[in-house]
Amino acid sequence: MENDVLRRLADVLESRKTASADESYVAGLYAKGLDAILKKVGEEATETVMAAKDGVPEKLVYEVADLWFHTLILLAEEDLGPDDVLAELSRRMGVSGLEEKARRSKTGSLVGKGCK
């Protein structure tokens, strides 16, 4: 079910790439370009941290939803989507984070952070 929501939202966000910036918030972000999208992701990340510090669960969920939403816009801007992230998370399942970090240290790669 969760994947379905992400995929449906990704489809909507993709369709906004061709929408008028005057009619769609998301289309407006796309029209402003990558820097505007990155700024918004940063703002939402900061608001998420602040909500977590406040200790109000509903506020944290609201802000994480905003962060995920804007991160999905970023992925779409880069011709990626939630399935790409879900595949990476799936790949990491069952792999020690310490093991992944050691692999990255040897290869210098930023790809492949562990989940544990």
N, C-alpha and C positions, 0 to 999 in steps of 0.2 A: 504493500500500500504506500509506504513512504517513498519508494522509488518512483511510483506512479505519479505522485504529487510533484516530485522534482522534475520528472520528464515532461509533465504537462506544463509546468511553469517554464521550463527550458524552451518548449515549443512557443509559448506566448512571447517570451523574451526574444526569441529568434525572429518572430513575426514583426516585432517592433523595430527591427533594423530598417525596415522599409516604410515605416509609418512616419507621419509628419511630426516634427519636433513640437509643433504647436498643439498637437492633439494627444501626445503621450509623454509622460515623465521619462520613461525609459528611452524613447526615441530621442528626447532632448539630451539625455546623457550620452547616447551613442553619437549624436551630432557634435557634442563638445569634445569628444575624443577620449583617448586612453587616460590622459592626465586627470581629467574630470572624474572619470570612473574610479581611478586609483585614489583620488582625494576622498571620494564618498566612501569607499571601502575603509580607508583609514579612519574617517570620522565614525563610522559604524562600529569599527573595532574598539575605538576609545569609549564610545557609549556603552558597549558591551562590558568592558572592564569596569566602568563606573557603576553599572547596574549590578554587577557581581559584588562589588564592594558594598553596595547599599543593602544587600542581603534580602531583597524582595524577589521571591521566585518568579512572580508574574512579570515583573519588570525585566528580569534577566531573559526570560523566554521571548518577550517582545523584542528586545534588542538583538538577541541572537537571530531571530527571524529576519530582522532588518539586515543584519550582517550577511546571513546566508543569501538573501535576496540580491544584495548588491554584489556579492561574490559570484553569484550565477550570472549577473550582467557582465562582470569581468570575464568570466569563462567564455560567454557567448561572443564577446568582443574579440577574443583570441581564437575563435572557432573551435572551442572546446565546450564540454557540457558536463552535467552531473555524472553521466556514465563513465567518463574518463577518471573522475575523482573516486567514484565507487570502485572501479577496477583497481586503482592504486591502493585504496584501503583494503580491498580483498586480498591483494598481493601481499600486503603487510601482515595479515592475520596469521598468528602463530609464530611470527618471527620476533625474536627478542630485539627490543630497541637498542640494547647494548651491542648486540651482534651487528645490527644494521649500521650503527654508528662506527663500529670498528671497520666494517667494509668501506664506508664512505671515507674514513681517514686514510685507508690504503689507496683508494682510487681517486680521492679528491672530489667525488661526485656529491652533489646536493640532492640527488634523486634517491629515494628509497629509505626514508626515515621509518623506524619501527613503531609499532602500536603498543608495545608492552612497556 
